[in-house]
């Protein structure tokens, strides 16, 4: 252990590759109600930063080196980002309205897996 306490203190951000920032924002701000952090500087490519508690999700509109990879349907068997949510039923209704498929967690927890419009796997856990 570090002399300063726990060495890794928290997750700062997670980056997700998207094909179209505007469409991705429909999912993250519309369905999940995340807020855009307008302080994102011009870093040479389109994207957005989304606030999640004290951390962020960075959307990167760049070429996807994994575009041809065949992903499993159930996001729990893939790389995924897990977010704590307060109302899973509300999110289920929004996913259904948007035509986005999901699967409930096989663990029995109040959780589901879905994919955003770019195929990124997202786990939503009610706590």
N, C-alpha and C positions, 0 to 999 in steps of 0.2 A: 504494500500500500504506500502511496505517496506521502511525503511529509505534510502535504497540504490537505489530507483527507482523501475522499474518493477521487480517483484520477479522472475518470470520465463522469461528468456531472449531469449531462442531459443530451438529448438529441437536438441539434441546432436546426438542421433542415434535411429534407430528402428531395432529390431531383427526379423528375419524371419527364421523359421525352414525349412530346405531343406533335401532331402534324399541323394543327391549327389552334393557336392560342385562344382565339375567340370562341371556337366550338368547345374547347376544353373548359373555358371559363363558364360556359353554360352548365356543365356538370358540377364543377367545384363551387361556383357561387350560387347557381340556381338550385340544384338539388341538395347540396351539403351546406349552403349558406356561409361559406368561407368568405372572408373579406380580403380584397386585394391590397397589398402593401405598395403604395404608390412611390415609395422611395427607391425602387429598383432602378439602378443606373443604366445607361446605354452601354451594354456589354457586347455589342456587335451582332446580336441575333435576337429575334422576337422571343417573347416569353412573359412570364408574370410570376410574382412572388405572392403567395397566399399565407395569411396568418393562421396558425393553429396553436392556440394557447400561447406559450412563449417561444414556440418553434415555428417553422415555415415549411411549406411545400414550394419548391421552385419548379415551374413549368418551363421546359426548354424546347423551343421550336427549332430543332436541329435534325439532321439526317439520323434515322433510326438504324443502328447497326444490327438490331435484332428483329427487323421487320419480317424476315423470312422464317423466323423460328416458330415452330408449331407449339403453341401454349396449351396446357391442360385446361379443360373447361372449368374445373373447380379451382378457384384462386388460392385455396389453402395448400395446394401442391405446386405452387409457383412462387417466385419472388413477389412479395406484396407489402403494401403499406397498411398498417392497422391504425384506425382512428377510434377514439372513444366518442360515443354519441349519447345524447340524452333521450332521444325518442326514436327507437328503431322502427316502430310502426309507421310513423310519419315518413321516414325515409323509404320504407317499403312501398308506400302509396306513391311517392314521387318517382321511384324507379319504375313501377308499373305504368304510371302515366307517360313516362318517357320511353317506354318500350325496352328498358334495360333489364336483361335477365340477371338473376342472382340465385345463390344457393345458400341455404342455412348452414351454419357451422355444424360439422359432424361431432363436435365435442359436447353438444347439448347446451352450450352457453347461449345467451341472448346475443347472437352474432350472425352476420351473413358476409358472404363474399360476392363481389360484383367486379365488373371491369368498366373503366371509364371509356369514353368514345375512342381512345387510342389503344385499348387493350391492356392498360396497366391494371393489375389486380389490386383491389382495395378491400380490406376487411373492416367492417363496421361493428363495433362492440358496444353494447349498451351497458353503461355503468352509472 
